[in-house]
Amino acid sequence: MGAVFSADEYRQRISKTKESMKEKGFDLLVISQPANMNYLSGYDGWSFYVHQCLLLHLEQEEPVWLGRGMDANGARLTAFLSEENILEYADDYVQSTVKHPMHFVADVIKEKGWDKSVIGVEMDQFYFTARAYVELERSLPDAKFADANTLVNWVRVVKSEAEVEFIRRAGKIAEKVMDAARNAIKVGARECDAAAAVAYAQYAGTEEYAGDYPAIVPLMMAGEATKAPHLTWTEKVYQDEEAILLELCGAYRRYHAPIARTIYLGKNPPRLLLDTAEVVLEGLSKAMDTVRAGVTAEDVEAAWRKGIAHSKVVKESRIGYSIGVNYPPDWGEQTISFRPGDKTVLEPNMVLHLIPGIWYDEVGFEIDTTFRVTETGYESMYDYPLELFIEG
């Protein structure tokens, strides 16, 4: 096996992260976000349900992986790290009431003489718990702790050419995933059977590229459920004359290409759905016409609002965000958001997901595009029709 990118690529990422650390005054990062661990080391395992982290110090070339003993071989198989930088804690640390894995992490920090450092921790990440912070701070009384929550996330925002290629492959898988959904969703078919077809396509991938598990399960809302965005499937059968919202994804080596579309089963879609689809597609087109290096995230969102200003469609939430490598429960990078006030300047090789979903009490509509920013515009990560699919 081995890491999926070259050691040089990881070293470039580490160098960029250290530059950001210096700017922000950190000597040491304790990195617990699984995507950030993957990004800086290549480590890829379903082990984030127990405590694990990377230690990245300004004065050490490689980060140090720390995790549960049974997961250490996974680090050896997937990370680019040297053996001396893979450290494992005993299993009696796991879910113990008397000791905690952060005690082990603190001991390593002390052994390396880093216990008087300015230490950045990812304070608002899914797998860094309140107790983890308390135990780490208590065990390192001479250290100064500060929030480095999205420091690595922002380093990840501009993708390498190798990363972009992985997302292109995820986009090819996304096309197959949406085809599988459309083929499976028929009047009388069970929602769960359609979800199974989607999952099969996600994992099977293409003839060239294996699929991966996505950070978000297939979101498949039908009928009354289309008034909400984040619901899954049941044993209910699809009905004639009902809408289905699909927010799906192709993934390759943890890199994501989300894809969302709306299907109407029947010949008589409600006027509200038809009108909403027309307006949203118009607004999406205006937004995408704005995309290029040098514009801001809020410029793109403003173009969307201008494109729908003639209508009654209103969307209070953001219309998109940055994506890339990730793990459950989210494929977003927690950085760029397309909404008023986000003045992030778009740069070439940022990869973004624009999804201006609308949910009414009567019916919803979802459609999206996943794209790479270029100097003069954008490159779509998949080729799929932008339309409301009416399956009469």
Summary of the structure (lengths in Angstrom):
residues: 392
radius of gyration: 22.5
end to end distance: 47.8
largest distance: 70.6
contacts: 1358
relative contact order: 0.12
helix: 37%
strand: 22%
